[in-house]
Amino acid sequence: MKAMVIHQYGAAEQLQLAELPLPIPGEGQVRIKVAAAGVNPVDFHVRNGLLKDTGTHQLPLVLGWDAAGVIDALGTGVQAWQPGQEVMVFAPIGGQGCYAEYICVDADLLAAKPSQLSMTEAAAVPLAAVTAWQGLFKVGQLQPGQRVYIHGASGGVGGFAVQLAKARGAFVYASCSARSRDYVASLGADVCLDYQQQDFAEQLTELDLLFACVGGNQVLPRALPTLKSGGRLISTFDEIDPALAQAQGVDYQRMWVQPSGADLKQLAELLQSGQLRVQLDQVWPLHQAREALARSESGRALGKVVLQLAAD
Ligand SMILES: NC(=O)c1ccc[n+]([C@@H]2O[C@H](COP(=O)([O-])OP(=O)(O)OC[C@H]3O[C@@H](n4cnc5c(N)ncnc54)[C@H](OP(=O)(O)O)[C@@H]3O)[C@@H](O)[C@H]2O)c1
């Protein structure tokens, strides 16, 4: 099968088209014929060597950890799924990725593809939307009526987070640049702040939750005074000394998303009922994964970047 792999860690040119053996599903696994694969910042972080010294991966490594496609083969012991079913998945980041014609994943990580979504739209969902879900609800414990600020609301994670927080009944403050304002407002944000013109730390107080989907600019230390005592500060990337947050009565966590078929199924229901929608930024063919990754790495994607392997 064709796949985009790295043989060494490093810059864009390390990502190359390769011919790999067809993977065989193990016990409890399904093999998916990939129709589209999501592109996420973790892909270029891994390519650059973020996990190089952790022993997480063996090279050559297929990048990309979410996908949509059609089940093509079952391993032993799989009862819940059949060949031919259309599914989406967030695959474990510790394993081989989805920039490939086929992947094998544990069957309990799958969710059925919502019927009104194309394969490219469905591939845009799993990793970013599960991050938003777990960040807001599992780690952040957001409740109806609470005040939440989503920093970086126009990206993959932030766009889902705004919609999920609104659907939960929160009052949503969100930041983006001026060009993304209409998009973020259309997702349901109650107040949009232009992070290039307005300092959220001067505008916001008494927040229950601050979800930092984008780092940089000392966002975490500046966030602390905007939270009420007992409020929660959740970061997807930057880190601070937990003692700093503790001293201000803030519950701070640097989250690590975990693949979860159960969470993905709940997101699929919201997509199916139209309460959640998908914004595609750019779609590239598999062999142009370098270009797709460059778009993600630019930090300017409005919504999601996706690789398309089969016509929608
Ligand atoms: N810890 C975890 O488990 C986990 C899971 C998933 C993702 N992440 C991390 O979360 C981060 C976001 O991921 P993503 O997929 O959402 O990224 P993304 O889609 O690439 O984010 C792009 C967006 O970031 C916005 N942005 C750039 N600089 C900003 C700033 N200073 N303030 C506010 N917004 C800014 C851009 O908006 P404008 O173009 O409008 O400026 C753009 O829309 C990445 O660092 C990723 O590695 C972590």
The ligand as a Gaussian input file, in Angstrom:
#p B3LYP/6-31G(d) Opt

LIG

0 1
 N       -2.396000      18.265000      24.424000
 C       -3.192000      17.646000      23.586000
 O       -3.729000      16.585000      23.892000
 C       -3.451000      18.276000      22.235000
 C       -4.394000      17.737000      21.359000
 C       -4.643000      18.393000      20.159000
 C       -3.946000      19.559000      19.829000
 N       -3.001000      20.010000      20.693000
 C       -2.264000      21.271000      20.415000
 O       -3.233000      22.309000      20.394000
 C       -2.810000      23.337000      19.539000
 C       -3.947000      23.717000      18.604000
 O       -4.259000      22.648000      17.726000
 P       -5.199000      22.927000      16.481000
 O       -5.355000      21.663000      15.728000
 O       -6.413000      23.649000      16.904000
 O       -4.260000      23.956000      15.667000
 P       -4.541000      24.765000      14.363000
 O       -5.825000      24.335000      13.743000
 O       -3.332000      24.700000      13.513000
 O       -4.696000      26.282000      14.893000
 C       -4.659000      27.295000      13.924000
 C       -5.381000      28.508000      14.474000
 O       -4.628000      29.109000      15.524000
 C       -4.981000      30.483000      15.569000
 N       -3.944000      31.256000      16.221000
 C       -2.640000      31.350000      15.857000
 N       -1.999000      32.156000      16.728000
 C       -2.923000      32.575000      17.641000
 C       -2.873000      33.429000      18.780000
 N       -1.735000      34.025000      19.162000
 N       -4.003000      33.603000      19.494000
 C       -5.158000      33.012000      19.143000
 N       -5.266000      32.210000      18.053000
 C       -4.158000      31.999000      17.322000
 C       -5.115000      30.855000      14.101000
 O       -6.079000      31.883000      14.026000
 P       -5.898000      33.149000      13.077000
 O       -5.442000      32.639000      11.737000
 O       -7.261000      33.746000      13.083000
 O       -4.843000      34.005000      13.700000
 C       -5.594000      29.560000      13.430000
 O       -6.982000      29.610000      13.134000
 C       -1.546000      22.838000      18.844000
 O       -0.434000      23.376000      19.515000
 C       -1.590000      21.334000      19.072000
 O       -0.309000      20.757000      19.084000
 C       -2.727000      19.402000      21.860000

